[in-house]
Amino acid sequence: MTVEEPGHPIEGENWRPQLAPYKPWVHDAALDETDELEGTDGDLLIVGALGMGITDEERMALIGDAVHGEGAAGTEEDAADVPARALTPHELWTLGQTPRWNPGQSQGEVSSITDSAALCETLECRETSNTIRSQLNGYRETLENSCETTEELSASLTGELAGGSTGGLGHGDVGGLRGGAAGEPGEDALRHFALNVPLTVRRDGEGFAVSAVHLAALAENGLPADNLIVVVPSYIDDAPVKRIASEAFARRYTSGVQVRLLVVPDTVEVVGAQAFGSVCAETISLGARVRTYDPAPLDMALPNPRLERRRYLVSAANERLAVRGGCLLERLGEAADAAGPSGKNPQDSWRLLFAEAPAPERLAISQGVRVVGSAAFAKGCLPPRVLDTPVTLERVDGTVHPETIWRGADLAALARIVQRCGGRVTDFDAVEQDGCWYDFADGAARLVAGPPAPDSVSRQFSSAAHARVRGGGALSPREIAAEAAVAMAAPASAADRLALPRAVEGAPLTVIAERALITAPAALVLPDTVRTVRDGNACKGTRKLMLPEGLRTIGAHCFCSRTLVGPVLIPASVTSIGEGSFEYAVVRLAAADAVVHITSDQLMSCFLEVPDDGIPFDFARYDDQLLVGRGLPDHLGALLHRVAAPFRLAPAMRDRIVEALRERAADAVAAVAREGDIACVRALAEAGFLDDGELFDRQIERLRASNRTDCVLFLMNWQHDRAEASRATTPQRARDRFAL
C-alpha cells in the first residue's frame, strides 16, 4: 500500500522559489562581511563541475574544505587546529544553496546556523530521493513476496478444506474447490491463492480513499489474472476506507485482468461515477453504507478484456440503493419528490441507475421508478427490444436507443416523455406479428416498429474477433472480413423481404408510425391500405421500394437509405412529401411524368408538404440545382431526364441545360446510346442538342453500335424532314426544277 500525502513542507525543505533573484555580474559587497569573491557565478560553477564528472557532494566537499581552510597551515595537524568558518550568504548562493534569512535573528546568529542548515537541506534531499526509490521498488517486492508465499497459502487452504472450514472464501466458492474423495481437496484448490494487490490510497478525513488498484501488475508479471474475486479492504491501519475514487479502477490499472466479483465493503460511503467503467468486472457488490454512486455510461468494449456481462448486487442493509429485476435503483428523497406530482410517498420513489447488461429482450421497470438515468443502458451490446414502463415514470435523462419499444398505460403521457429522446412508444395492447409490432386506434392498425435491425458488419467483425481472442472462434480475421464483404455484396434473398399485411387482427393497416422503419429489409412493399407514412422512417438498408397507389402523405426524412434502386415510383395519389425524404435517390413523379434526382443535402429539399396543384415538388428550385449539380447522384443523367420530361421547364432554362450538355458532349452521347430511350432522343433533337452535324453523326454511330435501331430510324427521318422543310422554304431556280 502506498499513501499519497497532500503537498506540504517538511522539516529541512524550502518551498520558496529555488531560482535566485537577478544578481549583477559585479558582486555587491554589502552582502558579505568578508572579502569579495569577484568573478564567481553559481550556475557556471555547477555546470562546469558536472561536465568534469564531479558530483554535487564532491563539489560541495571540495569547495567547503577550500573555504574553511583559508589561511591554514599546510599540514593536516595545523589544518585541524584552524576553526571552521561559517559560509556567508553570498558563498552559499555561489555554491548553489539558498540562504535562509530570519528577520528575528542577528547576522551573527545567521552565520552560526548556516552550516547546519546547508547540511540539513542536503540530507533531506537525499532522504526524499531514497523514499521515492523505495516506493518505486515496493510493487516489485510485493509481487515477489506474493509469489514466494503462494505455496504456503495453498497448503493452508488445503488444510482448511480438509478440516471442513471454508476460511475466508466467498459464498459459492467452496463447491468448486472440493473434489475427489471425501475430505480431499480437488485439483482446483491448489490453484486458488490470495494475493495482496498493490494499492494507492490517500487521506479522506478520518479515513482513506482508494485512488488506484494495480490489478494490471498481475498480468504484467505472469500471475493468474482471470476469474478473480477482488475485495476492497475495509480498514487500513484501523482507519476505515470511506471512498473509492473515480480513477481507482482506470484502464491503465486494470488492463488484462478479468474480475468475476468486485466487492465494495460496508465502510465505503462514496463511489466515483467512473470508478467501474474501465474494469472488466462482471458482478459488483455494493456495501451497506454506499450512499453516493451515479455511474457513468458504460461501454462494454472499453475494458480489456472486453466486458461480456455487468450486473450489481446491493447489501440488504443499504437504505439508499437496491436491486430489483436486475436493475440498480437509487431512492429519491424529498427534494426530488417536490418536483413531481403531489401525493407520492418519497419512500417509493426511485431512479433507475443501471440495467443489467446485456439486457433481456423484454425488460420491465419496477413500479415506483420516476427517473431513468442517462447511464441506465450500456453501450456495445443489444438494447432491450421491449421496455415496459410504470405509471410513475416522469423523466428520461439522456438519449434512448431508437430500436427500443417503450410500452405504457398512458400512451400520450409516455410519448411526451420518450419521444423527445428518440424512442418509439405504444401501449400494452400492442401485438407482435412476424417480428413487427402493431397497435390499434379508431378501428385501424398502426405499425409501431418493424423487424429488428441485423447486426452491422462492424459489430459482426468485433464479435468474431472477441470470440477468437477468448478461444471461441476458428476463423482468421481475413476470413471474417471476406465473409462480411460477400454478405454485403450478395443479392437480396426471399427472406430479406418485408411485405406488410393489409390487415392485422381484422383491422386495416393505415399508418406507419414515427420511426417505425428506421431500418428495413432489402425489399419493402407497402400494402394499398396504407395512407400515411410519418416522419423518420428512413428504411436504412432498403434497396427496392414499392409504394402503393392510394398513399397520400409521406413525412419528413423518409426512405433515406441512399441505396434505393431507381427510379422509385411515387404514385400520383401522393400530395405531400416532407423535407429530406428520398435522400440521394432517383424518383419518378407519376403526377408530373418526370424523373428527378434528389440531392444529398437535406437543407435543399425540393419536396412540398402543401403544394398548390397537388404535385409535391418545386421544379423551379430543382432547375437551379441542376445548373450547380452539387450532391446529385447522377448530374449528367439528371440533365438528360430533365430535357426528356420538360414539365414546367421554361425555354430559357431549357437552353441553359442544353448548353451544359454540349459542354459534356462526349459523355452525353454515350449516356443517350446506353439508355436507348427514344423519348429522350426526340426531346434532345427538338431542344437543338443535335443541330450540329458532327455531333449528330457521332450520336448516330453510338446508337448503331448499341443496336438502338428505333432511335437510329427516328433520327434519320428527323434529319430528312428537316432537310425537306429547309428546301421547301428556299426558292428554287428553274434549272433546279428540271434537274434529275
C-alpha positions in Angstrom: 0.0 0.0 0.0 1.2 3.5 -0.9 -0.2 6.5 0.8 -0.5 9.7 -1.3 0.1 12.6 1.0 -1.0 16.1 0.0 1.7 18.5 -0.7 3.1 20.1 2.5 6.6 21.2 3.6 8.6 19.0 5.9 11.5 20.0 8.1 14.5 21.0 6.1 12.6 21.8 2.9 12.4 25.2 1.4 9.2 25.9 -0.5 10.3 29.3 -1.7 11.2 29.7 -5.4 14.5 28.0 -6.0 15.7 30.4 -8.6 17.7 33.1 -7.1 16.8 36.7 -7.9 18.7 38.6 -10.5 22.3 39.2 -9.5 24.5 41.7 -11.2 27.8 40.5 -12.6 29.7 42.7 -10.2 29.2 41.4 -6.7 27.5 43.6 -4.1 29.9 43.9 -1.1 27.1 44.7 1.2 26.0 41.0 1.3 29.4 39.9 2.5 31.3 40.9 5.6 34.5 39.2 4.2 36.5 39.9 1.1 34.6 39.9 -2.2 34.6 36.8 -4.4 35.0 38.5 -7.7 34.2 36.8 -10.9 32.1 34.0 -9.5 28.9 32.6 -10.9 27.0 29.7 -9.3 25.3 28.3 -12.4 28.6 28.2 -14.4 30.3 26.6 -11.4 27.7 23.8 -11.1 27.6 23.2 -14.8 31.3 23.1 -15.1 31.7 20.6 -12.2 29.1 18.3 -13.7 30.9 18.5 -17.0 34.1 17.3 -15.4 32.3 14.3 -13.8 32.2 15.8 -10.2 29.0 15.1 -8.3 27.3 17.7 -6.2 28.5 16.0 -2.9 32.1 16.0 -4.1 31.8 19.6 -5.3 30.4 20.8 -2.0 33.1 18.9 -0.1 36.0 20.3 -2.1 34.8 23.9 -2.1 33.8 23.7 1.6 37.2 22.4 2.6 38.9 25.1 0.5 36.8 27.9 2.0 37.1 26.6 5.6 40.9 26.1 5.2 41.7 29.6 4.1 44.8 30.8 5.9 45.6 27.4 7.5 48.9 25.7 7.6 49.9 23.2 5.0 50.0 20.1 7.3 47.0 18.1 8.4 47.7 18.8 12.1 47.7 22.5 11.5 44.6 22.3 9.4 42.8 20.5 12.2 43.6 23.3 14.7 42.1 26.0 12.4 38.4 26.7 13.5 35.9 26.2 10.7 34.5 29.5 9.4 30.7 29.7 8.6 29.9 30.3 5.0 28.4 33.7 4.2 25.1 34.1 2.4 26.9 35.0 -0.8 29.1 32.0 -0.6 26.1 29.8 -0.1 24.4 31.3 -3.1 27.6 30.8 -5.1 27.8 27.1 -4.0 24.2 26.5 -5.2 22.4 26.8 -1.8 19.7 29.4 -1.0 20.5 31.3 2.2 17.8 31.3 4.9 17.0 34.6 6.5 15.1 35.0 9.7 14.3 38.7 10.5 14.3 37.9 14.2 17.9 36.8 14.1 21.0 38.9 14.0 23.7 38.5 11.4 25.9 36.6 13.8 23.2 34.1 14.6 22.5 33.5 10.9 26.2 32.9 10.3 26.3 30.3 13.1 23.5 28.2 11.8 24.3 28.4 8.1 26.5 25.3 8.1 23.9 23.2 9.8 21.1 24.5 7.5 23.0 23.7 4.4 23.9 20.2 5.7 20.2 19.6 6.7 19.0 20.6 3.2 21.4 18.2 1.6 20.4 15.3 3.9 16.7 16.0 3.4 17.0 15.9 -0.3 19.0 12.6 -0.1 16.3 11.2 2.3 13.5 12.2 -0.1 15.2 10.5 -3.0 15.6 7.4 -1.0 12.0 7.4 -0.1 10.9 7.8 -3.7 13.2 5.0 -4.7 11.8 2.7 -2.0 8.2 3.4 -3.1 9.1 2.6 -6.7 10.5 -0.8 -5.6 7.5 -1.5 -3.4 5.4 -3.0 -6.1 8.2 -5.3 -7.3 8.8 -6.5 -3.7 5.1 -7.1 -3.1 4.8 -9.3 -6.2 7.9 -11.2 -5.4 6.7 -11.9 -1.8 3.3 -13.0 -3.1 4.9 -15.5 -5.5 7.0 -16.8 -2.6 4.0 -17.3 -0.3 1.9 -19.0 -2.9 2.8 -22.5 -1.8 2.2 -21.7 1.8 -1.2 -20.2 1.2 -2.2 -23.2 -1.0 -1.1 -25.6 1.8 -3.1 -23.6 4.3 -6.1 -23.6 2.1 -5.8 -27.3 1.6 -5.7 -27.9 5.3 -8.8 -25.8 5.9 -10.7 -27.7 3.3 -9.6 -31.0 4.7 -10.8 -29.9 8.1 -14.2 -28.7 6.8 -13.5 -25.0 7.3 -14.2 -22.5 4.5 -11.9 -19.9 5.8 -12.2 -16.6 4.0 -13.7 -17.9 0.8 -16.8 -16.3 -0.6 -20.2 -17.9 -0.9 -20.3 -20.5 -3.7 -16.6 -20.9 -4.0 -16.2 -24.0 -1.7 -18.0 -26.3 -4.1 -15.6 -25.5 -6.9 -12.6 -26.2 -4.7 -13.7 -29.6 -3.3 -13.2 -32.7 -5.3 -12.0 -36.2 -5.3 -12.6 -38.5 -2.3 -14.3 -37.3 0.9 -12.1 -34.9 2.9 -9.6 -34.5 0.0 -9.3 -31.2 -1.8 -9.8 -31.0 -5.5 -7.2 -30.0 -8.1 -8.7 -26.5 -8.3 -7.9 -25.9 -4.6 -4.2 -25.9 -5.3 -4.7 -23.1 -7.9 -6.6 -20.8 -5.6 -4.5 -18.4 -3.5 -4.7 -14.9 -2.1 -2.7 -12.0 -3.4 -2.1 -8.6 -1.9 -2.5 -6.4 -4.9 -0.7 -3.1 -4.6 -3.0 -0.2 -3.6 -2.6 3.5 -3.7 -4.7 5.4 -1.1 -5.0 9.0 0.2 -6.3 10.5 3.3 -10.1 11.3 3.3 -11.0 13.0 6.5 -10.6 10.4 9.3 -10.4 7.5 6.8 -8.9 6.7 3.4 -9.9 6.9 -0.2 -8.7 4.3 -2.7 -7.2 6.0 -5.7 -5.6 3.1 -7.6 -5.9 -0.7 -7.5 -3.0 -2.1 -9.5 -4.6 -5.2 -10.9 -2.6 -5.0 -14.1 0.5 -5.9 -12.1 -0.7 -9.5 -12.0 -0.9 -9.9 -15.8 2.4 -8.0 -16.3 4.2 -10.4 -14.0 2.7 -13.6 -15.4 0.4 -14.2 -12.4 -3.2 -15.5 -12.7 -5.4 -12.6 -13.9 -8.6 -14.3 -14.9 -11.8 -15.1 -13.0 -10.7 -13.1 -9.9 -12.6 -12.1 -6.8 -11.4 -8.6 -5.7 -12.3 -7.4 -2.2 -11.6 -3.8 -1.4 -10.2 -3.6 2.1 -12.4 -2.2 4.8 -9.8 -0.8 7.1 -6.2 0.4 6.7 -4.2 1.0 9.9 -7.5 0.9 11.9 -8.9 3.7 9.7 -12.0 2.9 7.5 -11.9 3.1 3.7 -14.7 5.6 3.0 -14.4 6.4 -0.7 -13.4 4.8 -4.0 -12.1 7.5 -6.3 -13.2 7.7 -10.0 -9.8 6.7 -11.2 -9.3 3.8 -8.8 -10.0 1.1 -11.5 -8.8 3.0 -14.5 -7.8 1.1 -17.7 -4.1 1.7 -17.0 -4.5 -0.1 -13.6 -6.8 -3.0 -14.7 -5.8 -3.8 -18.3 -5.5 -7.5 -19.0 -7.4 -8.6 -15.8 -10.9 -10.2 -15.7 -12.8 -10.0 -12.5 -15.7 -12.2 -11.6 -16.8 -10.4 -8.4 -15.8 -7.0 -7.1 -16.8 -6.4 -3.5 -17.2 -2.9 -2.1 -17.1 -3.1 1.7 -19.6 -1.7 4.1 -17.3 1.1 5.2 -17.4 2.8 1.8 -19.8 5.7 1.5 -18.9 7.3 -1.8 -18.1 5.6 -5.1 -16.9 7.7 -8.1 -19.1 8.0 -11.2 -16.5 6.4 -13.5 -15.0 4.1 -10.9 -16.0 0.8 -12.6 -16.4 1.9 -16.2 -12.9 0.6 -17.3 -12.6 -2.6 -15.3 -13.7 -6.0 -16.7 -15.9 -6.9 -13.6 -19.0 -9.0 -14.3 -20.6 -8.5 -10.8 -20.2 -5.6 -8.5 -21.4 -5.9 -4.9 -22.1 -2.6 -3.1 -21.9 -2.4 0.7 -24.5 -1.3 3.2 -23.2 2.3 3.6 -22.8 3.3 0.0 -24.9 6.4 -0.4 -23.4 8.2 -3.4 -23.0 6.4 -6.7 -24.1 7.7 -10.1 -22.4 5.5 -12.7 -21.2 7.0 -16.0 -22.4 5.4 -19.3 -20.8 2.0 -19.7 -19.2 0.9 -22.9 -18.8 -2.9 -22.9 -16.0 -2.7 -25.4 -13.9 -0.3 -23.3 -12.4 -2.7 -20.7 -9.6 -5.0 -21.6 -10.6 -7.8 -22.0 -14.0 -6.9 -23.4 -16.8 -7.0 -20.9 -19.4 -9.7 -21.6 -21.7 -9.0 -18.7 -22.3 -6.4 -15.9 -24.7 -6.6 -13.0 -24.9 -5.3 -9.5 -25.6 -6.7 -6.0 -26.5 -4.5 -3.1 -26.5 -5.3 0.6 -29.9 -5.7 2.2 -28.9 -3.2 4.8 -28.4 -0.4 2.3 -31.1 2.2 2.6 -30.1 4.2 -0.5 -29.6 1.6 -3.2 -31.4 -1.5 -4.2 -31.6 -4.1 -7.0 -34.9 -5.1 -8.5 -35.3 -7.2 -11.6 -31.7 -6.9 -12.5 -31.8 -3.1 -12.3 -29.8 -0.9 -9.9 -32.1 1.7 -8.3 -31.4 4.7 -6.2 -34.0 6.0 -3.7 -35.1 9.6 -4.4 -35.5 12.0 -1.4 -38.0 14.7 -0.6 -36.2 17.2 -2.8 -36.7 15.1 -5.9 -40.3 14.3 -4.9 -41.2 18.0 -4.6 -40.8 18.5 -8.4 -43.3 15.7 -9.2 -47.0 15.3 -8.7 -48.2 15.6 -5.2 -49.3 12.8 -3.0 -46.4 10.5 -3.7 -44.5 8.7 -1.0 -40.8 9.5 -1.2 -40.0 6.1 0.1 -41.5 4.6 -3.1 -39.7 7.0 -5.5 -36.6 5.5 -7.3 -34.2 6.4 -10.1 -33.0 3.7 -12.5 -29.2 3.9 -12.4 -28.2 0.8 -14.4 -30.0 -2.1 -16.0 -28.3 -5.5 -16.3 -26.1 -5.7 -19.4 -26.8 -7.3 -21.8 -30.4 -6.7 -21.0 -33.1 -9.3 -21.8 -35.3 -8.9 -24.9 -38.2 -7.7 -22.7 -37.4 -5.6 -19.6 -39.9 -4.4 -17.1 -39.0 -1.3 -15.0 -40.2 -1.7 -11.4 -43.1 0.3 -10.0 -42.0 3.5 -8.3 -39.3 4.4 -10.8 -39.7 8.1 -11.6 -36.5 8.8 -13.5 -34.4 6.8 -15.9 -30.8 7.9 -15.6 -28.5 8.8 -18.5 -26.3 5.7 -17.9 -29.2 3.2 -17.4 -28.4 1.2 -20.6 -24.9 0.1 -21.6 -23.4 0.5 -25.0 -21.7 -2.2 -27.0 -24.5 -4.7 -26.5 -28.0 -5.2 -27.8 -30.5 -3.0 -26.1 -33.9 -4.4 -24.7 -36.3 -4.9 -27.6 -39.4 -4.0 -25.4 -39.3 -1.9 -22.3 -42.4 -1.9 -20.0 -42.7 1.3 -18.0 -44.6 2.0 -14.8 -47.2 4.8 -14.4 -44.8 6.6 -12.1 -42.3 7.4 -14.8 -41.8 11.1 -15.2 -38.5 11.7 -16.9 -35.9 10.1 -19.1 -32.4 11.6 -19.0 -30.1 11.4 -21.9 -30.9 9.6 -25.1 -32.5 6.2 -25.6 -31.8 3.5 -28.2 -34.0 4.1 -31.2 -34.7 0.4 -31.7 -36.3 0.1 -28.2 -40.1 0.0 -27.9 -41.5 1.7 -24.8 -44.8 0.4 -23.6 -47.0 2.2 -21.0 -50.6 2.5 -19.9 -50.9 6.2 -20.8 -49.7 6.4 -24.4 -50.0 10.2 -24.7 -48.0 10.8 -21.5 -45.4 8.3 -22.4 -45.0 9.9 -25.8 -44.3 13.2 -24.3 -41.6 11.7 -22.1 -39.9 9.4 -24.5 -40.3 10.8 -28.0 -38.1 13.8 -27.1 -35.3 11.3 -26.6 -35.9 9.4 -29.8 -37.8 6.3 -28.6 -40.9 4.5 -30.0 -43.9 4.3 -27.8 -47.0 2.1 -27.7 -49.5 0.7 -25.2 -49.8 -2.7 -23.6 -52.5 -3.7 -26.1 -49.9 -3.8 -28.9 -49.4 -7.2 -30.7 -46.3 -8.7 -32.3 -46.6 -10.4 -35.7 -43.7 -11.6 -37.8 -41.2 -9.5 -35.8 -43.3 -6.3 -36.2 -45.3 -4.5 -33.5 -48.8 -3.1 -34.2 -51.2 -1.1 -32.1 -54.8 -0.1 -32.7 -56.8 3.1 -32.7 -60.2 4.0 -34.2 -60.6 0.6 -35.7 -57.4 0.8 -37.7 -54.0 -0.7 -37.2 -50.7 1.2 -37.0 -47.2 -0.1 -37.5 -45.2 0.8 -34.4 -41.9 -1.0 -35.1 -40.6 -3.1 -37.9 -38.4 -6.1 -37.6 -35.2 -5.7 -35.5 -32.2 -4.5 -37.4 -29.5 -7.1 -38.2 -26.0 -6.8 -36.8 -23.8 -4.4 -38.7 -20.7 -5.7 -40.4 -18.5 -3.9 -37.9 -20.4 -5.4 -35.0 -20.1 -8.9 -36.5 -16.4 -8.4 -37.0 -16.0 -7.2 -33.5 -17.9 -10.1 -32.0 -15.9 -12.6 -34.1 -12.6 -11.0 -33.1 -13.6 -11.1 -29.4 -14.6 -14.8 -29.7 -11.3 -15.6 -31.3 -9.4 -13.8 -28.5 -11.4 -15.8 -26.0 -10.7 -19.0 -27.8 -14.2 -19.4 -29.2 -13.6 -18.8 -32.9 -11.7 -20.7 -35.6 -11.8 -18.2 -38.4 -8.9 -15.8 -39.1 -9.5 -12.0 -39.3 -9.0 -12.2 -43.1 -11.7 -14.9 -43.4 -14.1 -12.9 -41.2 -13.6 -9.8 -43.4 -14.1 -11.8 -46.6 -17.4 -13.3 -45.3 -18.6 -9.8 -44.3 -17.8 -8.5 -47.8 -19.6 -11.3 -49.5 -22.7 -10.7 -47.3 -22.7 -7.1 -48.3 -22.5 -7.8 -52.0 -24.9 -10.7 -52.0 -28.3 -10.0 -53.7 -31.4 -9.8 -51.6 -32.9 -13.1 -50.8 -36.6 -14.0 -50.3 -36.0 -13.9 -46.5 -34.7 -10.3 -46.8 -38.1 -9.0 -47.9 -40.8 -7.4 -45.9 -44.4 -7.2 -47.3 -46.6 -5.6 -44.6 -50.0 -7.1 -44.2 -53.2 -5.4 -45.4 -54.9 -6.1 -42.1 -53.8 -7.0 -38.5 -56.4 -9.0 -36.5 -59.1 -7.7 -38.7 -58.1 -4.0 -38.6 -56.7 -2.5 -41.8 -53.2 -1.2 -41.7 -53.4 2.5 -42.5 -50.5 4.3 -40.7 -46.7 3.8 -40.5 -45.9 5.5 -37.2 -42.9 7.7 -36.4 -39.5 5.9 -36.7 -41.3 2.6 -37.1 -39.0 1.6 -40.0 -35.7 3.1 -39.0 -34.1 0.1 -40.7 -35.8 -2.3 -43.1 -35.0 -5.3 -45.2 -33.6 -5.0 -48.8 -37.1 -5.2 -50.3 -40.0 -3.3 -48.8 -43.6 -3.5 -50.0 -46.3 -1.3 -48.5 -50.0 -2.5 -48.9 -52.6 -0.5 -50.7 -54.4 0.2 -47.4 -51.6 2.5 -46.1 -52.5 6.2 -46.3 -49.8 7.9 -44.2 -46.1 7.3 -43.6 -45.0 9.6 -40.8 -41.6 11.2 -40.0 -38.4 9.4 -39.5 -39.0 6.1 -41.5 -35.6 6.2 -43.1 -35.7 2.5 -44.1 -31.9 2.1 -43.9 -30.8 -0.9 -45.8 -33.7 -0.9 -48.3 -32.8 -1.2 -52.0 -36.1 -1.9 -53.6 -39.2 0.1 -52.6 -42.8 -0.3 -53.8 -45.2 2.4 -52.8 -49.0 1.7 -53.3 -51.5 3.8 -55.2 -53.7 5.4 -52.6 -50.8 6.6 -50.4 -51.4 10.3 -49.6 -48.7 11.6 -47.2 -45.0 10.9 -46.8 -43.4 12.6 -43.8 -40.0 14.2 -43.4 -36.7 12.2 -43.6 -38.3 9.1 -45.0 -36.8 6.5 -47.3 -33.2 7.8 -46.9 -31.3 4.6 -47.3 -29.1 6.0 -50.2 -29.2 2.6 -51.7 -32.6 2.7 -53.5 -32.5 1.2 -57.0 -34.2 3.9 -59.1 -36.2 5.4 -60.3 -38.6 4.8 -57.4 -42.2 5.4 -58.5 -44.1 7.9 -56.3 -47.8 7.4 -57.0 -50.0 10.2 -58.3 -52.1 10.0 -55.1 -49.2 11.4 -53.0 -49.9 15.0 -52.3 -47.5 15.8 -49.5 -43.8 14.9 -49.0 -41.7 16.2 -46.1 -38.3 17.6 -46.4 -35.2 15.4 -46.6 -37.1 12.4 -48.0 -35.7 10.1 -50.7 -32.2 11.5 -50.0 -29.7 10.8 -52.8 -32.2 8.8 -54.8 -33.8 8.9 -58.3 -37.6 9.1 -58.2 -40.3 9.2 -60.8 -43.2 11.6 -60.1 -46.3 9.9 -61.6 -48.3 13.1 -61.3 -45.8 15.0 -63.5 -44.5 12.1 -65.5 -41.0 13.3 -64.7 -37.8 11.7 -63.4 -36.0 13.8 -60.8 -32.7 13.3 -58.9 -32.7 14.2 -55.2 -29.7 15.9 -53.7 -27.9 14.6 -50.7 -28.2 18.0 -49.0 -31.4 17.7 -46.9 -31.5 21.5 -46.5 -32.0 21.9 -50.2 -35.1 19.7 -50.4 -37.5 20.4 -53.3 -40.4 18.4 -51.9 -43.5 20.3 -50.8 -45.8 19.4 -47.9 -48.6 21.7 -49.0 -48.5 22.1 -52.8 -50.8 24.4 -54.8 -51.6 22.0 -57.6 -51.3 18.7 -55.8 -47.8 17.9 -57.2 -45.5 17.9 -54.2 -42.3 19.1 -55.9 -40.8 22.5 -56.6 -39.5 22.3 -60.2 -38.2 25.9 -60.3 -35.9 25.2 -57.4 -34.9 21.9 -58.8 -33.8 23.5 -62.1 -31.5 25.9 -60.2 -29.9 22.9 -58.5 -29.3 21.2 -61.9 -27.1 24.0 -63.1 -25.0 23.7 -59.9 -25.0 19.9 -59.9 -23.8 19.5 -56.3 -24.9 16.5 -54.3 -26.8 14.8 -57.1 -26.4 11.0 -57.6 -26.0 11.5 -61.4 -25.7 15.0 -62.6 -25.5 14.1 -66.3 -28.4 11.8 -66.0 -30.4 14.5 -64.2 -29.8 16.9 -67.1 -30.9 14.4 -69.7 -34.0 13.4 -67.7 -35.0 17.0 -67.3 -34.8 17.6 -71.0 -36.6 14.4 -71.8 -39.5 15.3 -69.5 -39.7 19.1 -69.7 -42.6 19.5 -67.1 -42.8 23.2 -66.3 -39.4 23.8 -67.9 -39.0 27.4 -69.1 -37.5 27.8 -72.6 -34.6 29.9 -71.2 -33.8 27.3 -68.6 -34.0 24.6 -71.3 -31.4 26.4 -73.4 -29.1 26.6 -70.5 -29.4 22.9 -69.7 -28.7 22.1 -73.4 -25.7 24.3 -73.3 -24.5 22.4 -70.2 -25.0 19.1 -72.1 -22.9 20.4 -75.0 -20.0 21.1 -72.7 -20.0 17.4 -71.9 -21.0 16.2 -75.4 -19.0 13.0 -75.4 -20.4 11.8 -72.1 -23.9 12.9 -73.1 -23.8 11.0 -76.4 -22.6 7.8 -74.6 -25.3 8.1 -72.0 -28.1 8.5 -74.6 -26.9 5.5 -76.5 -26.6 3.5 -73.3 -30.2 4.2 -72.2 -31.7 4.0 -75.7 -34.8 5.9 -74.7 -36.5 7.2 -77.9 -38.4 9.8 -75.9 -35.1 11.2 -74.6 -33.6 11.2 -78.2 -36.7 13.0 -79.5 -36.6 15.6 -76.7 -32.9 16.3 -77.3 -33.4 16.6 -81.0 -36.3 19.1 -80.6 -34.3 21.0 -78.0 -31.5 21.6 -80.5 -28.9 19.4 -78.9 -28.2 17.6 -82.3 -28.3 20.6 -84.6 -24.5 20.3 -85.0 -23.8 18.0 -87.9 -20.7 16.4 -86.3 -22.5 15.8 -83.1 -25.4 14.3 -85.0 -23.1 11.8 -86.8 -21.4 10.8 -83.5 -24.8 10.2 -81.9 -25.9 8.0 -84.9 -22.8 5.9 -84.7 -23.2 5.4 -81.0 -26.8 4.3 -81.3 -26.0 2.0 -84.2 -23.1 0.4 -82.1 -25.5 -0.1 -79.3 -28.1 -1.7 -81.6 -30.7 1.0 -81.0 -32.4 0.7 -84.4 -35.5 2.5 -83.4 -33.6 5.6 -82.2 -31.4 5.5 -85.4 -34.5 5.3 -87.6 -36.1 8.2 -85.8 -33.0 10.4 -86.2 -32.7 9.6 -89.9 -36.3 10.5 -90.5 -35.9 13.6 -88.3 -32.9 14.7 -90.4 -34.8 14.0 -93.7 -37.8 16.0 -92.5 -35.6 18.9 -91.6 -33.9 18.9 -95.0 -37.3 18.8 -96.8 -38.6 21.6 -94.7 -35.5 23.6 -95.4 -35.8 23.1 -99.2 -39.5 24.0 -99.1 -38.7 27.3 -97.6 -35.9 28.1 -100.0 -36.9 29.5 -103.5 -35.7 27.2 -106.3 -34.2 28.2 -109.7 -35.6 27.0 -113.0 -32.5 25.0 -113.5 -33.1 23.1 -110.2 -36.7 22.3 -111.0 -35.7 20.4 -114.1 -32.6 18.7 -112.6 -32.5 14.9 -112.4 
